Amino acid sequence: MGEALGYALIAAFGNIVGALAVTRHASKSLKLIEHGVAFGAGFMLAVALIDVIPEAFARSGALAMPLVLAGYLAVHLTQHTVTPHFHFGEETHHVRAVAGTSALVGLLLHTLFDGVAIASGFLVRPSLGVLLFLAILLHKLPEGVTISSLMLAGGRTRPQAIGAAALLGIATVLGVVLTNRLGVLAQHGLAISGGVTLYVAASNLVPEFQAKRSWGSATSFFIGAGAVYLFELLARTP
């Protein structure tokens, strides 16, 4: 648990870094995070399809794909059905205060399973845990940007915006703790996390960079997917 918890804490800090970029109006940092969305989408998509879902079959058997689907649908329910206003990236228009609150509630389930994914990965093998950590860290930055900018656009203060991002980080750490204490998550958490990861990559991040119609973003997407193979090659090198 200790190793997984350490990585989860680092990932959680990514939420706060994203929030600080917004609250301090760090335009260069925000631009860098924006470019990283496409890379992160490719990386997460490859991790979900190549590593997480196949491993989920080994742990959950016939329940694997229903649980993957459940994870996918749960994120859609909380982020795009219950939540009236949500998209990954900086919110630049005024929104109602409730939009930030509902987005926070929706993201809490997602970030809880970020922690479940990291812990579940380490239960399979350390290299998978690190791979999932990297995938999660890559979207933690835009996630922090998303929630903090929504809070500010809804009239909340800067400390409240940073606090909202910190809550997302805490949920990630809690996911690690719960996975190590609840047998059902230890066994089936990887399958559910696979659905969550697939949703974040394909339904959140991909549309976000596709809207920009940039060759740079498209290239970063394919590089991100290829980077998973490079990581696994390096992990297998004695």
C-alpha distance (Angstrom), angle and dihedral (degrees) to the residues before:
residue distance angle dihedral
M1 . . .
G2 3.80 . .
E3 3.80 95.5 .
A4 3.80 93.6 45.6
L5 3.81 90.6 47.1
G6 3.80 91.4 52.5
Y7 3.79 92.4 52.6
A8 3.80 90.8 45.8
L9 3.81 90.4 54.6
I10 3.80 90.3 53.1
A11 3.81 90.6 48.5
A12 3.81 90.2 48.2
F13 3.80 89.8 54.5
G14 3.82 87.0 59.1
N15 3.82 88.7 68.6
I16 3.79 90.3 55.8
V17 3.81 93.3 46.2
G18 3.81 89.5 54.1
A19 3.81 90.6 49.3
L20 3.80 92.3 49.0
A21 3.81 90.4 52.9
V22 3.81 88.1 58.3
T23 3.80 99.8 40.8
R24 3.81 92.2 46.8
H25 3.81 93.1 44.0
A26 3.81 91.1 -125.2
S27 3.81 96.2 174.4
K28 3.81 94.9 -179.6
S29 3.79 91.8 52.1
L30 3.80 91.3 47.3
K31 3.81 90.5 51.2
L32 3.80 90.9 50.1
I33 3.81 91.0 49.4
E34 3.81 89.8 49.0
H35 3.81 91.2 54.6
G36 3.79 89.3 47.4
V37 3.83 91.9 59.2
A38 3.81 93.0 76.6
F39 3.81 93.1 46.4
G40 3.80 90.4 47.5
A41 3.81 91.6 49.5
G42 3.79 92.1 54.6
F43 3.79 92.6 44.4
M44 3.82 94.4 48.7
L45 3.79 93.5 45.2
A46 3.81 91.9 52.2
V47 3.80 92.8 46.1
A48 3.81 91.8 50.3
L49 3.80 95.8 48.3
I50 3.80 101.1 35.2
D51 3.80 103.1 35.2
V52 3.79 115.8 11.0
I53 3.80 103.2 44.9
P54 3.83 95.6 44.2
E55 3.82 89.8 49.4
A56 3.80 89.1 47.5
F57 3.80 89.3 62.4
A58 3.80 89.6 56.0
R59 3.81 91.6 52.5
S60 3.81 102.8 34.1
G61 3.79 103.8 26.1
A62 3.79 114.3 -168.0
L63 3.82 90.4 0.8
A64 3.80 92.3 62.0
M65 3.81 100.7 91.2
P66 3.83 95.9 39.6
L67 3.81 87.6 52.7
V68 3.81 91.8 47.0
L69 3.80 88.4 52.4
A70 3.81 90.8 46.5
G71 3.81 90.5 53.6
Y72 3.79 91.4 48.8
L73 3.81 93.6 48.2
A74 3.82 93.2 44.8
V75 3.79 92.0 58.1
H76 3.80 91.7 46.5
L77 3.80 89.7 50.3
T78 3.80 94.9 51.2
Q79 3.80 98.9 37.9
H80 3.80 105.2 35.3
T81 3.80 108.2 17.3
V82 3.80 105.1 38.2
T83 3.82 93.8 27.3
P84 3.83 111.7 73.3
H85 3.80 97.4 -159.4
F86 3.79 123.4 27.8
H87 3.78 139.4 140.2
F88 3.78 133.0 142.3
G89 3.80 113.5 -103.1
E90 3.79 137.6 46.1
E91 3.79 116.9 -34.0
T92 3.82 108.3 -138.0
H93 3.82 100.2 172.7
H94 3.78 129.2 75.1
V95 3.80 114.0 -96.5
R96 3.78 134.5 178.8
A97 3.79 115.5 -87.0
V98 3.80 90.5 -117.4
A99 3.82 89.3 63.6
G100 3.80 91.0 67.0
T101 3.79 92.6 46.1
S102 3.79 94.5 48.7
A103 3.81 91.3 46.1
L104 3.80 89.3 51.9
V105 3.80 91.4 51.9
G106 3.79 90.7 48.2
L107 3.79 93.8 48.5
L108 3.81 93.1 48.1
L109 3.82 91.9 70.6
H110 3.78 90.7 47.7
T111 3.81 93.8 48.3
L112 3.80 91.8 45.9
F113 3.80 87.6 60.3
D114 3.79 90.0 47.2
G115 3.79 85.1 68.0
V116 3.79 91.8 43.1
A117 3.81 88.7 53.4
I118 3.81 93.7 51.7
A119 3.80 93.1 47.1
S120 3.82 92.7 44.6
G121 3.78 90.8 49.5
F122 3.78 92.3 54.5
L123 3.80 89.8 48.8
V124 3.82 88.2 60.1
R125 3.80 98.0 41.4
P126 3.84 136.0 -39.1
S127 3.82 94.2 -112.5
L128 3.82 91.0 57.0
G129 3.80 90.3 48.7
V130 3.81 91.1 53.2
L131 3.81 91.4 45.4
L132 3.80 91.1 53.3
F133 3.79 90.4 45.4
L134 3.82 90.0 55.7
A135 3.80 91.9 47.3
I136 3.79 91.0 50.5
L137 3.80 94.8 44.1
L138 3.81 90.3 54.6
H139 3.80 91.7 61.5
K140 3.80 96.4 36.0
L141 3.81 90.8 78.4
P142 3.84 96.6 54.8
E143 3.80 87.9 39.8
G144 3.80 89.8 58.6
V145 3.81 89.4 47.0
T146 3.81 90.5 50.7
I147 3.79 99.2 51.1
S148 3.80 97.2 39.1
S149 3.82 93.8 48.1
L150 3.81 90.3 48.0
M151 3.79 89.8 52.0
L152 3.81 91.8 50.0
A153 3.82 92.2 44.9
G154 3.80 87.9 53.6
G155 3.79 92.6 54.7
R156 3.82 99.4 -98.1
T157 3.80 122.1 141.9
R158 3.81 126.0 -104.7
P159 3.84 93.1 -107.0
Q160 3.81 88.9 51.7
A161 3.81 90.6 50.0
I162 3.79 91.9 51.2
G163 3.81 90.2 43.6
A164 3.81 90.4 55.4
A165 3.80 90.2 53.6
A166 3.81 89.8 47.8
L167 3.82 90.0 54.2
L168 3.80 89.0 56.7
G169 3.79 89.0 52.9
I170 3.80 91.7 49.2
A171 3.82 89.8 52.2
T172 3.81 89.1 55.4
V173 3.79 92.1 53.0
L174 3.81 89.5 46.3
G175 3.80 88.8 54.5
V176 3.81 90.0 60.1
V177 3.80 92.3 48.7
L178 3.81 93.5 48.6
T179 3.81 93.0 47.8
N180 3.77 90.9 55.7
R181 3.81 92.6 47.4
L182 3.80 102.5 39.9
G183 3.78 116.6 64.7
V184 3.80 93.1 -157.0
L185 3.82 91.1 59.5
A186 3.79 92.5 43.5
Q187 3.80 89.4 56.6
H188 3.81 103.5 32.8
G189 3.81 104.1 20.1
L190 3.80 92.7 93.6
A191 3.82 91.9 59.1
I192 3.81 93.5 49.6
S193 3.80 90.1 44.9
G194 3.79 88.7 52.2
G195 3.80 89.7 60.7
V196 3.80 91.7 45.4
T197 3.82 92.0 49.4
L198 3.79 91.4 46.9
Y199 3.80 90.9 51.9
V200 3.79 95.3 48.0
A201 3.81 91.5 48.9
A202 3.80 101.0 41.1
S203 3.81 103.5 28.1
N204 3.81 103.2 30.0
L205 3.79 110.0 28.0
V206 3.82 102.4 30.1
P207 3.85 94.9 55.5
E208 3.81 89.3 45.7
F209 3.81 95.1 60.5
Q210 3.82 95.1 31.9
A211 3.80 89.0 63.4
K212 3.82 88.7 62.2
R213 3.85 92.3 57.9
S214 3.79 92.9 -150.5
W215 3.80 126.2 156.4
G216 3.79 87.6 -147.5
S217 3.80 92.0 58.1
A218 3.80 92.4 45.5
T219 3.79 90.5 51.5
S220 3.81 91.7 47.5
F221 3.81 89.4 52.6
F222 3.81 93.2 56.8
I223 3.80 91.9 42.4
G224 3.81 89.5 52.4
A225 3.81 90.9 53.5
G226 3.81 91.1 47.8
A227 3.80 91.9 48.4
V228 3.81 89.5 69.5
Y229 3.80 90.1 62.8
L230 3.81 90.2 48.3
F231 3.81 91.3 51.2
E232 3.79 92.2 50.2
L233 3.81 91.1 47.6
L234 3.78 90.7 53.0
A235 3.82 91.6 44.9
R236 3.79 91.0 55.4
T237 3.79 94.4 47.0
P238 3.83 108.9 104.4
